[in-house]
Amino acid sequence: MRNLKKAAQVIQERYNGQFPREYDAVLALPGIGEYTAGAVCSIAFDLPVPAVDGNVLRVFSRLTDDPSPIDLPAVKASVRERLAAIYPKEAGDFTQALMELGATVCGPNRKPECGSCPCRKICLGYQHGTAEALPVKSPKRERRQEDRTVFILQCDGKYALEKRPDKGLLAGLWQFPNVAGHLDTAHALAEVERMGLRPREILREVSRKHIFTHIQWNMKGIYLEVAEASGGFSWFTADQIDAQAALPTAFRLFWEEKERDV
């Protein structure tokens, strides 16, 4: 809604309340992307500008028997350029025909209805028997598995937190101290001592996992009482963590367990 209001203000101030009729001007309006700009310009103004969405990419991929992954920006740009070169004078009709074709007989997630398709005589995918295998998308990257040991260290009602590095995953956010790997009890206690703390008692251990786009953290959480609030960490009360720390979900999983501590 904010962008809609901003776009209306731009139209009023820059174009005297008249909607612009040039593609670049429409694209420059707040909240308007390439697809919307193409759809508006071709359907409303009959400009030869493609509106390329998933439906159109699928239709074009099958018509041209093109196995290029349609989720790649370069492929989408190429389709837009190739379509623009063949747009007829009836641009609005052409745009809507492509959209309708992709939403019906050449639809997604099912076998294309080539027998009833008005384009089958010019469709290379149909002629070559490849239409059902198209379009193609890039293979998903296999999610990397990472084991981590997370320390929920507490002393006199306060909990140890530290800031993550300014770059990379969860950059600059607060976290519980953690290390790579799943540590057994002896190695976990040794790690706490290496942090400059004196462990008193392991209260309990829990296992949790958190999935990022390309990484899965398999986490072992160790709730541990220490003798003093030191070790170079920032120590927060529970109320301070809730109000100030904004823990990422991966670590909040362990914070939500705190009331079960023995």
Buried (B, 14 or more C-beta within 10 A) or exposed (E): EEEEEEBBEBBEEEEEEEBBEEBEBBBBBEEBEBBBBBBBBBBEBBBBBBBBBBBBBBBBBBBBBBEBBBEEEEBBEBBBEEBBEEBEEEBBEBBBBBBEBBBEBBBEEEEBEBEEBEBBEEBBBBEEEBBEEBBBEEEEEEEEEEBBBBBBBBBEEBBBBBEBEEEEBBEEBBBBBBBEEBBEEEEBBEBBEEBEBEBBEBBEBBEBEBEBEEEBBEBBBBBBBBEEBBBEBBBBEBEBBEEEBEBBEBBBBBBEBBEEEE
